[in-house]
Structures are given as C-alpha cells and as structure tokens.
Amino acid sequence: MKLTFWVSIFLIAYTYVGYGFVLFILVKIKRLYSKPFVFNNLAPLPTVTILIAAWNEEFIILEKIKNSLALDYPKNKLQFIFITDGSTDQTPDLIKPFEEILLLHNHERTGKMAAIKRAMPFANGEILVFTDANTFLNVAAIKELVKHYQNEKVGAVAGEKRIMVETSADASSAGEGFYWKYESLLKKWDYELYSNVGAAGELFSIRTSLYQPVESDTIIDDHMIAMRIAEKGNIIAYEPNAYAMETASANSKEELKRKIRIAAGGIQSILRLTKAANPFINPILTFQYLSHRVLRWTITPFLLIVALILNTVIVFQTDLLHYHLLFYAQILFYALSVLGVIFEQQNIKIKAFFIPYYFCLMNYAVIAGMIRYYKKNQSAAWERSKRK
C-alpha cells in the first residue's frame, strides 16, 4: 500500500512539476554541446495559405478579417480561405464582400476536419497556417512562424496561445491564464530539446507537402495533424513571438465543457498515435510525448484520487510525520479548491484560490472526457465555449 502511494505521488509530481525540471536540465546540457539554428533574415519568404474555419461567428468575424488583412506579410504571397460550413447566421454574408478572401460555404455542418479537407484543394501556399475565428494574431505572426521552415527538419510550427486576463480575473480566467503560461514554457523547452508534442488550433502551421488528412471523426484535429507530421520524423517547432490572443472562458462551466472535449480528444489521439508512443521509432519524441501529454490524459487524474485515499488509510496506521504532513497538504489543497468554487459563485476574486480550483477542474475534465469518449457521446463538431 505504501509503495503504491509513493508511486502515485511520484507520478503526479513528475507529470505537473518534475517533467519541467527534467526538461530544463536536459536543455541546459544540450546548450553546452550544440548551437541553435541560425535564421537567415534575407531568405525569400514562402507563399502562405491561412485557413480559418468559422461557424456562426457573425459577432466577431469582421474583427477577425480586419486582424487578418493587417498581418505583416507580402500580399502577393498570402492567401485567405474562410470555411463557414453549417453556419446559420450572417457569417458567410459578412465575408462575401472581401475580394481578398476565398469563401467556402456549405449548408451542411460536418465538423471542422471535414471543412479543412474540403478546403485543401483550393490551398496554393507552400505553408498552411491554421487559426481560429475568435482569436487575433500579432502583425508579425506569419513571418515569425515561417522562418522556422528554413530548417529542413521542421515540418510544423506552433504559435503561442495567450489568454487575456484582467486584474480582477475570476477562477476560469486566472486558472486558464496561469496554465497557458506554464504550457508555453514547457513548449519552449520541448522544442529546444527536440520537438513539440502537439499544437493548439488557435495558431499553428505546417508544410503543405506534409499535410496528411486525419480521420473525419477526429476531435482535436490540430493536435492530430501536427503529431502525424512528427511521427514521420519531422520536428514541431515552437515560436512564442507568433501568438494568438483570446479572452478566457466566460466562466468555469464553459471552461469545463471545453476541457472535457479536449480530454475526450486526448484519449482518442493516444489510441491512434501509436508510432509516437513507440520508443523504438523515436525515443526522444516518445519521452516528450508520454511525459507531456499521455500521463496527463490517462492515469494522473486517477492517481490523485488513489493518493488521497491511501494517505488517509496510512495516517491511521502510522505516526510517521511525513505521511501526516502530506495528508494535511492534500486536504489544504482541496479545501482551497472548494473555496475557489465558493468564491467564484460569490464573485469574490482572490487568485490564490483559483489555481487549485482550476487544477481540480482540469483533472475532473480528463475523467469526464474519458467517459464521454468511451460512451461515444463526443461529436467531432466543434462546440463553442462562451468567452468573456
């Protein structure tokens, strides 16, 4: 029982903190023996196609178009394709007047992946950039992304997702903002060691020649498209100076809905990305993939429950101080999480309570996502989460 407890504690700590430390040390060692790739600022820019799938985005689509057309990139090398399949509002009509944009619209809604597949024959860029309709890019984003393709080993480039967090943020805002800051740091070190292990749909790009259609029922298509490229031996680069800004989820209920969908997609991707999990094919990628993704999306949420139950039993059987300290630390952490729930309901904004709350919400979402996936209750069609 004690052995199971310590294994659980170790895996939990490794998943959320330990991997970051190991990654940092490995990156420090690598810096001693290898130099980073040097970009040529005079290299010719490739042609780029920007794909944007927009479903019922009439309230924000004009701002997205304005943001897209303002990007700092040669206009003769930039193509915009907006796919509005299934939209029942004014989204397609608002896009039509813009001659710079190729609009693809179908009345049937078949999911984002199906929309992307339909758009691919129209894409003429050497590089494909995927971005969401409700996110806004910095003006230099495309130039910052494409510079990495000077390295022939790079097959995809992930941009950075930034959450706009107000000073008086609630639980969903503060927790999501903190989570993405930590994620961005891990992605930076992942790439410096070898490769990223996925990409966020808010902003990522691939070599068009490496595009491989994924299954139409894919739930998190961005992650799957990028990882299929990594499975072929290509590197997924990371560029923090190319970023997509979006507001946080409107509240924790909306954030939970989004996380459950991602968790269901995570389980689906793990079952399909068998090459990435095989250490005999690419051991470094497998190490990164298992550490950064698989543990979070599989056993760690259950180990949190196991650790608490076993610790409760152990404290009644021993007087050893460290078991009691760990027990009280767990109780305190979950108490802070409960206070985070109460404070959010009462509109009391104390960020210190929101991090534990968001952590618990995130791990609950993994369990709920697994259940939803195995019950086949998760559609591949995108579910909009309300944003602030």
N, C-alpha and C positions, 0 to 999 in steps of 0.2 A: 504493500500500500504506500509506504513512504517513498519507495523507488518510483512508483507511478506518479506520485505527487511532484517529486523533483524533476522528473522528465517533463511533466506538464508545464511546470514553472519555467524550466529552461527553454522549451519550445515557444512559449508565449513571449518571454523576454527576447528571445532571438528574433522572432517574427517582427516585433514592433520597435525594438531598440538595437538588439545585438547585430542584426544584419547591417544596419547603418554603420556601426563601429567597425565591423569586419571589412566592409566595403571601403571605408575611409582609410584603414590601414593598408589594404591591398593597393589602393590608388596611390598612396604615399610611396609605397615600394616601387610601383610601376614608374612613377615620375623620376626615380633615380636611374632607371635603365632605358627609358625611351622618351623621345621628344614628341610633342603634339604635332598633328598635321598642320602645315603652314598653308594658308589660303593665298591664292593669287588674286589680288584686287583688280587686276587688269584682264582677268579671264572673261571671255564672252558669256553673256547671260543666256541660259536656255529658254526655250518657249515654255509657257506655263498655262495650264488649264485649271481654273478654280471651279470646283463642283460644290454646289450648295443645294441640299435637299430641304425644301421648305413646305411644311404642312400647316395650313391655317395660321399664317404669320402676318395677317394684314396690319396688325397694330405696330409691328416693328420692321417690316420688310423694307420700307423706304429708307429707314436709317441704316439698315444693312447694305442696301445698294449704294447709298451715299458713302459709307465707310469703304466699300469695295472699290468704287471708282476713284477714291482718293489715294489708293495704295501707290507707293513709290516704286514703279516698275514700268519699263518701256511699254507703251500701249500696243505697239505692233507685235509684241511678244506675249500678250496676255489675253486669254480667252475666258469669258464667264459663261457658265452654264447653270441655270437655276431649274431644278426639277420640282414641280408643285403637284405631283400626282396625288389624287384623292382630296385635294383642298376644296372645301365647300364655301369658303368666304371669298373676299376680294383679292386674295394674294396674287393669282395669275394676272388679273386685270391691272393691278398696280405695277407689275413688272413689264407688261407688254410695251409701254411707250419707250422703253430704254433700248435704243438700237444697239448698244454695246453688249447687250445680254442676249444669249440664246435661251429662249424659254421652252421647256418641255413640259407639257401638261397632259395628263391622262385622268379621266374621271374616276377610274378605279384605284383604290388605295391598296397596294400590295406590300408595303413596307419599304424601309429606306434602302435595303440591299438590292431589292428588285428595281428601285428607281435608279440607283447608281449603275446597275447592269445595263439598263435601258439607255443611259446617257453615254456610256463608254464609246460607242461607235462614232459619236459626234466630237469626242475629245481629240484635239490635234496637238496638244502640248507635249514636250518631252518629259515634263514633270507634271504630276497631278497633285493639286492641293485640295484637301477636304476641309471644310469649315462649316459650322452650324449657322443657321439663320438668326439665332438670338445671341450671337457673340460678335464682338468688334475687335478687329485686328489693329495693331500698331502699324503706322505707314511703312515702316521698313521691314515688315514681317516676311514678305516674299523673298526679298534679297537675302535676308538672314538665313532663310531656310535653304535656298538653292545653292548657296556657297558650299555646303557640305558635299554636294554631288561632284565636286572636283576630286574627291576621294572615291576611286572606283569601287571600293569595298562597301560604300554606303548605298543602301537600297531604299531606305526610308528615313525621313527626318520628322521628329515630333517637336511641335512647338510647346510653349508653356501655357498652362491654364491658370489664369489669375482671377480670384474671387474678389469683387469689390465689397469690402467690409466697412461698415460705418463704425464710428467710435462707440455708439450705443447699440452695438450689434446684439441680436438675440442668440439663442443656442445654435440654430441652424447656420447662421452667418458666421459666428465666431468659430464654431467647430469645423465647418467646411473650409473656412479660410486657413485655419491652422493646419488642417490635414493636407491641403494642397501645397502649402509652403514646404512641409516636410517631404511630401511626394516629389516636389520639384528638386529638392536637394538630393534625394536618392536617385532620381533620374539623371542628374548631372554626374554623379559618381558612377552610376551604372555605365553610362556612355564612355566615361573616361577609362573605366576598367576594360570594357569591351563593347557592349551594346545595351540599348534599352530593351525592355521586355513588354512592349506594347506601345500604344499611342492613344491619346484622348481625341475624340471626334471633334472637339472644339477647333483644333488646328493640327493637322499633320499632312505630310506629303510623301509621295513615292515616285520612283521612276516608272513612267508609263509602261515601259517594256517589261517590267516585273509584275505588273498587275495580274492577279490571279483571282477570278471570281470565287467567292466563298458561297456556301450553301444559302439558299434564299431564306431559310428559317433562322439565320444567324441573328442572335440577339444583340451582341456588342460587335458590330461589323468593323469598327475602327481597329479594335484590338486584334481581331482575327486577320484582317488584311495585312496589318503590319507584321504580325507574328508568322504568317505564312511566308513572308519575304525573308524573315530572319531564319526560318527553318531551311531555307535554300542556301544558307551560308552568308547572307548579306547582313550588314550592320544597320541597326536602327539608331541613327544619331539623335542628339537632343540639342535644341537651340533655345536657351532662355530669352534671347533678345528678339525672338519671334513669339509674340504672345497674343492670346485671345482673352479679352475681358468679358466677364458676365457677372450679373448680380447673383447673390446666393439664393437658395430655395426660399420660397415665401415663408415657410415655417418647417418645423421638424416633420410634420406629417407628409409634406411634399418631398422633403429630402429622403425620408424613409421609403417612399414609393420609388424614387429614383434609384436608391441603393439596392432595393430588393431586385429591381430589374437587372442592374449590373451584376449582382451576385448570381442570379439565375443564368445570366450570360457567361459568367465566370466558370461555373460548373460545366456548361455546355462546351466552352472553349477548351477546358482541361481535358475533356473526353475526346476532343478532336485533334488537339495539338500534341500528338504522340511523339513526333520527332523532337520537339523542343524539350520534352521530358526524358529523352533518352541520352544518358551521359556518354554513351559510346559514339555518338554522332558529333556533338559539340559540347564538351564537358563544361566549359566556362558559361555558355549560354544556359545550359541546364541548371547550373548552380545559381545563376541570377534569377532564372525563371521560377525555380522551386522556392527560393528564399523570398523573393519579392512578391510573387503572385500566388503560387499554389498553396502555400501554408495559410495565407490569409483567407483564401476562398474555400478551404476544406476543413482541416482539423482544429485550427486555433480557436475558433469560437466555442467549440465543444470542450476544449481543454480548459477554457476559463471556468466553465461550469464544474468540470471534474476537479480542478484545483481547489475551488471553494468548498465543495462537498468533502473532499478528502482532508483538507485542512481543518474543517470543522470536527471531523471524527478524530483526527490526530490530537487536537488540543485537549480533548477529554481523556486522552490516553498517556500524555506525557507532560512533564513540567519544563521541558527544554524551551528556553526563552525565544529562540529564533522562530519556532513554529507559532508561538503566540503572537510575536511581532508581525509575522506575515499574515496571520489571520486577521488581526486588527487593521492592518494596512488595507486588506481586501475589503473589509467591512466599511472602512472610512471611504475608500474609493467609490464603492457602490452607493454609499449614503450621499456623497457629493453628487453622484449621478441622479439620484432621486430628487435632491434639492434642485438640480438643474431643471428637471421636469416641472417641479412646483413653481420655480422662479419664472420659467418661460410662460406658464399659464397665468401668472400674476403680473407679467410684463415687468419683472424685476431683472435688470440687466447687469449681472455680475459674471464676467467671462470665466473666472476661475472655476465656476461650477459647470460651465458649458463643455469644457474639454472632456471630462469623464462621461458626461451625458452623451456627447456625440460618439465617443468611443464605444459605449454600450449599444447605442442605436445602430452603429455600423456593424457590429458583430451580430446583433439580433437580425439585421437585414440579411446577413450571409445565410443564417439558418433558415429564415423565411424564404429566401431565394432558392435554396436547395429544394425545399418542399414544393415550392411553386413549379420549379423545373421538372421534378420527377412526377408531379401530378399533371404535367403538360398544360399548365394554366398560364404560361407566359408566352404572349404573342411576340412575333418579331417586329410588328409595327411599333413605331416609336410612341411612347406615352409621354406627353408633355407634362413637366412639373412646373407648377406656378412659381414664378420668380418675383423677387422684390422689385 
